[in-house]
Amino acid sequence: MGIRGLMSFVEDHSNEFFIDLKLRDTKIIIDGYALFHRLCFNSNLELRYGGDYDSFADVVQKFFESLFACNICPYVVLDGGCDISDKKLTTLKDRAREKIQMAHSLSVGGGGYVCPLLIREVFIQVLIKLHVCFVQCFSEADRDIMTLANHWNCPVLSSDSDFCIFDLKSGFCPLNSFQWRNMNTLKGTREHYIPVKCFSLDALCHHFSRMNKALLPLFAVLCGNDHINLPIMETFLSKVRLPLGGASSKGRRHHRVLGLLNWLSQFANPTEALDNVLQYLPKKNRENVKELLCCSMEEYQPSQVKLQDFFQYGAYACPDALNLALPEWVLVALAKGQLSPFISDALVLRRTILQTQVENMQQPSAHRISLPIRQTIYGLLLNASAHLENTSWNALPLQRLAFSEVERIHKNIKTSIVDAVEVPKDHSDLSTLTELSLARRQILLLETLKVKQAVLDPIPPSLKLPIAVSCYWLQHTEAKAKLHHLQALLLGMLMGPLHAIIHSPDKEDLREDGAKMLYEEFQRVKEQTRPGTRLDLDTAHIFSQWQCCLQMGVYLNQLLSTPLPEPDLTRLYSGSLVHGLSRQLLTTTSAESLLSMCPEAKQLYDHLFNATRSHAPAELFLPKGKSNPQKKRQKKRGTSWSKNRLGATSDTRCWYEGSNRFELLMVENLEEHIETSEFE
């Protein structure tokens, strides 16, 4: 949620409404959504290239290490899916449009703030690695956060202005004044603390003629928040004379906040104030408006969810979720963050919102390429519809197998109707999906990704899913990938294994020197990409398509209870590195020369490349200038091996895969067997 203008208003009066604290030796409840956005946007991270997830993970780790050093025990609470009532849909669509505009701005060299696609998943993986307690709520988390903080009598850390309305026993600490990077030491001790500013609701009410705290929820809905935006309230605001009082305010932006607070302070309680509001409205509208306002004010009351039971006993009970009679394993997986809010939105609302990336706005949405994966996800969720009779999608005139998706079209949004894929009968009962054998679940995953198990056998477990996704990506005509794009992605995947070698406890590891040299070379490429480098829009779009495939591949894998190991996303893709490598491979560098310093990395790269080559269109490997004017259609797939580009073999020969054997062919004759791509 969020109240328009309130946060900037109270910050402009920080001396009156905030208390300076030296935070240490306490629990703290953290709004996870606010935190990962804050760390993403305020840590000088590159946002144009689809996410430097390694750098983001390092920032998240440093943040929590600062808390640990001050003996602050964090409990992270994440938002879940959209509210069952779908009352925020208009707000969500407006935000989707805003993100498209910011993504476009970033794509043409301007400013903007767009979270990389997998930032939430990376954030959760870091929490797990650091053993930070966290929970993913079934829907919006604000009320659950407030209720838990008051139960434990500890502060809340967020950037959401709604926490200025909640009556919090130990206060609300805004993220923008939480100085975790500037830890101090108590004089005469070795104990550390973090300087923070804590908002005082009592100070706010005292400032406005000692107004009743119970009036603040009405103030929030009159001022306008994410849940309510009634045009008729402008009638009230235009007729009532809002007293600005003597408080100073910067410009006109705070006049509504200031005037409403002053006006409400004259009433003894919400009932009296609400009756007065309704007097300014036409009689025919009063009852409906009263019902809507009262309903919206309920959003500021304590929650029935007891998150303390989850953190202490692992039990998560949400009335809204329980009323849907969803399978127990689904509720547990959602609470543990093992299933994404994307899954709960599809399950409960039959509607999903596809997040825009920094991509080519003139092309179709990058999410188009992963549509078949999403259709399989929707197919697995279809059978739950019998439990969801009271949810909003049942009122929609949709076909039985249909879901709706909000996606980008050029620089706007549209809602598309998507049919689910009918899955095998033994997969059709969501409640028993986890009881299927590993082999059956793995077959469905790999069939969806159009990959054979044998292709993945030589691949390390942590990279099996990314390579399977890469094979899927290469097979789709929407992905106009070139050889240097594939190479750059695969080289980027080496960062995780290199990092593991360098930080191995076995200091006698002979591989360490070569791995360190290659890792440092990759870091140089990454740093050189950042300052003022022009973004190649086509390349950005191609890598955005790959990330969309990876995201949905991860979600499908999670829904099937991870038949393939979950990849470490924190060091799988670094946008600055991959874009930089792509540029260098196209112009000055070869994969062979890069990998020559680390034989182990070269061996792993060869395994990754060999796995993906059989799924790539043969024209991907044609030397420049080769073409086939007849555009013959062939189902075969080939791979050329160029010493200058691949570094996997030498000379001008190529391997061409036939039905059950390999034929050695000369490059000069290759165009007789494969069609030329439009990609050249």
Disulfide bonds with the S-S distance in Angstrom:
none
